[in-house]
Each structure stands twice: as structure tokens, then as C-alpha cells.
Amino acid sequence: MTFETLVEEIDYIDIKKENDQELKNVTNNSKDIENGDVFVAIVGKLSDGHKYIDDAIKNGASTVVYQNDIDIEEGINYIKVKDTRLALSQISNVLEDFPSKKMTVVGVTGTNGKTTTATTIYYLMREIYGNATNIGTDGTFIGDEHSETSNTTPDSYLLNRIFNESLEKNIDHVVLEASSHGLVQNRLNGIDFDYGIFTNLSTEHLDYHKTMDNYFAAKMILFENSKNKIVNIDDPYGKKAKERFKDAITYGKSEGADYRATEIVKNEKTTDFNVNGVDFTINSIADYEIYNKLAAIATLNNMGASLEEISEKLKKFNGLPSRFQYVENDLGKNIIIDFAHTPRAFEAIFESIPKNVKTYAVFGIQGDRNTEFRRLIGNACAKNDVFAVITTDDPKFDTYDHISDEIVAGIDEIGGQYERIEDRLKAMTYAIKKANPGDYILMLGKGEEHFIKLHGNEKTPYNEMETVLKAIDAQ
């Protein structure tokens, strides 16, 4: 693509043309630059891309996009813009030829349930339409091919490359997790969403968004750019979304929901329910899984699949690792791994456990999380009569003692049982030993993460399943 063609398609303040090199790729990483690429200087939280413009030019950048004043070099094309994050998305869409317009694209946003909902939709699209791509917390899956991603929602230029790679493999259905950070930072600007899903909202990212109104507004960016909106009407913020977007399709347990779960029956490891006259069985007893599956059912049904076909496919779906995942054992105890790491997620999983058994929760809280989480999660344990075994989970620049003190404060407000054991393996071993057959032992927070951050941001290899199995072997 020529420089002239590119600037016709983007918003800019000023331009300076110095060369006629063909433009092929764009990036915000100076180390990834190849000869003739466009480099976009992003002002980030921890670093400023304007500092790396010289490196980008040395590595072959022919065009530089910037928003702060810089020194100009001869022979380089320059584009000055108001917002380089927005420019990055605009340029990547243009250079990649707007691939999302050639696909069916589903975006899933919300505090909890994004990954499970997206993965369920990915599974159903593969089963019904032959193949699909899934982009989110667990990485990128183009069909069966998996690759890691640094963010839940990758940068816009990476997304567009994934879309084009999918199209090259004849995959034209994609689902992605739309994080609030990704939405606010324009990573999804210009993506042609056919379906936008809102799951729920709770106080997770207030360290970033500051207020719930800001957080909700960030989530609604997805709806503003989606042809079809699908919303959890049982969530208070879902109701607000429906009030704003009158044409939104609704799901939930409430009367009047377009896709309403009724006749709910919990079995030992499955749940039965009915949606609009069709029976469904899912392989989980977690209440929140009904909502995740309803979102997927609504989406696929609006794509054209019948409820009967969706029901048949869902019976075979065993979920994904670390989402209410049973760990096989010979102890007669219900040992479960789950990624839950917010107060609402803890509440949801506690509400799913039968009330006639004892529940133990082994967990810690990350050092950079909203500190109010600590008290609220302590509250949740005590309120639901859950024995809390407080251990380590990415203390980073905080300390285990400080984090656990604040969790205990929340437990003591209501009055509950707890034990502090800093070592995660020892904590699991203790909880499993203390539990009786039939009791539930929940290993919460780490899920599929392959590391633990014990000292600042230094990553130490870690595997939750391996640790749980060691704890079982120690009985």
C-alpha cells in the first residue's frame, strides 16, 4: 500500500512524506520492525513508544506515527495524530484490508464468564459451522492450532493478522474476549462485530477505571460497535444495557428474558434446564454455568442454528480446564480447580455447592488487585460458611502477611473459620486432609496460569493441577 492511500483512510493532524516505500505491516514494537514497516509510538502506562522511534528507524521503519513532539529525520515518512492507539487500529485495519468484515465476529465482555462463554461459543461454532477461531485469556486457537497471547484482548494489528490467518485457513467464524482495557485502549476499534455479549459487571478493575460508571461505559463500547447485542438481564448492569440498547436480546432466569432457563434440576455432576421449550443438559453443577451457556445458546440460535441442534452439541461439551474442573481421586472428596479470583466469582461458585456438605476454599489474592477484594472475599467465605485456607497467589510487590491480614479482617467481620498456610502445596494438603468424604475442596485463583509471581513481577514456574495431585498423593 502507498503512503498516500494509507493517509486517506486515517485521522491525522499533520503528515510529512519523504519516501515511496510500499507499506505492508504495522507494529508498536520496535523490535518487530522489518524493512518498510510502519511504527506507531504508543504512550503506555509503563513506557513511552516515542523513546523507541530511533530503534524502529534503525530496524527499517519507513513510516513513523506519533502524537508527542519529536525530532524529524530525513528520508522517513511521518504522521502526527491525536491518539496513536486509535491510529494503530485504523492503520492495521487498512493494511490488513478489514478482515473482520469478511467474517462472523462475536465479542464477549463482562467481569466474569468471558472465557467460558467464549470457549462454549467456539466449541459450538466448530461443531455447527465446521471450524472457528477463539481469542482470549487462554491464548489464540485457530482451529486446533494454539498460540499464547500477552493480553486477553491483543493489540489491533495482532487481531487483524489473526483474522487474516484464519481466513487463509477457510475459517470465517471467530469469537474473542473483549476486555475493558482493550475496549478503552482502542484495540477493537474498527472491528466489525456481528454479535456483542455482556455477561455481568462487578468491582474488579476499579484500580484502572476508578468508578463503576466508567467501567460500565468501557464495556458498552462493544455494544456501540455490534450489530446484535446479547445481554444478561438478571445482572443489574445488564438491565442498564437493555435500557440503553432497546433492541438487545436478553437471557437469564427472569420472566420475560428472550432466552429463559426454567425447570432447573441439579444432578451429581450435570444440570438440566429448559429454554423456550427445548431441554438442555450441561456438564456442570455451577449456577453461573447456566448463564454462560444461555449466552452461547442465544448467540448460536441467532446465527441460525436450531435450539435442538445446540442442545445436542452442548451435551458433549465437557467445559474447559480450571473452570469448575473436578480432579479425580480415590478419597471420595469433591476436589475442584477453578479460576475464580473476584468476590462475585467466589460468591457464584459457593452458591453452586450443595448446602448439606462442608466446603473448604484454598486461595490467595494477587498483590496488585483492588485491595477491597480481600475484605469482600473474606466476607463471602464467612457468609457462605466456607472454611478459608488462605495461601499464596502472586503477592508481587505486596506481602503474604499483609494480604492475608486483610482477608482475615473480612472473615472476622461476619465470623467464619480460616487457617493461614503460606505454602500453596501445604495449604492444599491441609484442606484435603481436613475434609470428610463428600465435602468440597475448592482450589481457587490460579487456574491454568503457568507461573506464580512471588517477588515483584518475577515469574516462577507453577502448575495448579500438578500441585493438587501432589497434595492428593500426600494423604
MOKAKA-V385336 format. One record per backbone hydrogen bond with DSSP energy under -0.5 kcal/mol. NH is the residue of the N-H (numbers start at 0). CO is the residue of the C=O. If there is no record, write none. Layout:
# MOKAKA-V385336
<<NH/CO> <NH/CO>>
This chain:
# MOKAKA-V385336
<<5/1> <6/2> <7/3> <8/4> <8/5> <9/6> <12/79> <13/79> <15/77> <22/0> <23/21> <26/37> <29/27> <31/28> <32/29> <35/59> <36/33> <37/24> <38/62> <39/26> <40/38> <40/64> <41/39> <43/41> <43/46> <48/41> <48/46> <50/47> <51/48> <52/49> <55/51> <56/52> <57/53> <58/54> <59/56> <60/55> <61/36> <62/36> <63/76> <64/38> <65/78> <75/72> <76/61> <77/15> <78/63> <79/13> <80/65> <86/82> <87/83> <88/84> <89/85> <90/86> <91/87> <92/88> <93/89> <94/90> <95/91> <96/93> <97/92> <100/97> <101/98> <102/99> <103/171> <104/102> <105/173> <106/194> <107/175> <108/196> <110/199> <116/112> <117/113> <118/114> <119/115> <120/116> <121/117> <122/118> <123/119> <124/120> <125/121> <126/122> <127/123> <128/124> <129/125> <132/172> <133/140> <134/174> <135/138> <138/135> <139/146> <140/133> <141/139> <141/144> <142/131> <142/140> <144/141> <146/139> <153/151> <157/154> <158/154> <159/155> <160/156> <161/157> <162/158> <163/159> <164/160> <165/161> <166/162> <167/163> <168/164> <168/165> <169/166> <170/165> <171/169> <173/103> <174/132> <175/105> <176/134> <177/107> <177/175> <178/176> <182/178> <183/179> <184/180> <185/182> <186/181> <187/181> <188/185> <190/187> <192/190> <192/224> <193/104> <194/104> <195/227> <196/106> <197/229> <198/108> <198/196> <203/201> <207/204> <208/204> <209/205> <210/208> <214/210> <215/211> <216/212> <217/213> <218/214> <219/215> <220/216> <220/217> <221/218> <222/218> <223/219> <224/220> <224/221> <225/222> <226/192> <227/193> <229/195> <230/248> <231/197> <232/230> <232/250> <233/250> <234/231> <238/234> <239/235> <240/236> <241/237> <242/238> <243/239> <244/240> <245/243> <247/244> <248/228> <250/230> <251/258> <256/253> <258/249> <259/257> <260/251> <261/259> <261/273> <264/271> <266/269> <270/281> <271/264> <272/279> <273/261> <274/277> <275/259> <277/274> <279/272> <281/270> <282/316> <283/281> <288/285> <289/285> <289/286> <290/286> <291/287> <292/288> <293/289> <294/290> <295/291> <296/292> <297/293> <298/294> <299/295> <300/296> <301/297> <302/298> <303/299> <303/300> <304/299> <309/305> <310/306> <311/307> <312/308> <313/309> <314/310> <315/311> <315/312> <316/313> <317/315> <322/319> <323/321> <324/336> <325/323> <326/334> <327/325> <333/438> <334/332> <335/333> <335/440> <336/324> <337/442> <338/321> <345/341> <346/342> <347/343> <348/344> <349/345> <350/346> <351/347> <351/348> <352/349> <356/353> <358/384> <359/439> <360/386> <361/359> <361/441> <362/360> <362/388> <366/393> <368/365> <369/203> <372/369> <373/370> <374/370> <375/371> <376/372> <377/373> <378/374> <379/375> <380/376> <381/377> <382/378> <383/379> <384/381> <385/380> <386/358> <387/385> <387/416> <388/360> <388/386> <389/387> <389/418> <390/362> <390/388> <391/421> <395/452> <397/394> <402/398> <403/399> <404/400> <405/401> <406/402> <407/403> <408/404> <409/405> <410/406> <411/407> <412/408> <413/409> <413/410> <414/410> <418/387> <420/389> <420/418> <426/422> <427/423> <428/424> <429/425> <430/426> <431/427> <432/428> <433/429> <434/430> <437/331> <438/435> <439/357> <440/333> <441/359> <441/439> <442/335> <442/440> <443/361> <443/441> <444/337> <448/445> <451/459> <453/451> <453/457> <454/457> <455/395> <457/454> <459/451> <461/449> <463/446> <466/462> <467/463> <468/464> <469/465> <470/466> <471/467> <472/468> <473/469> <474/471>>
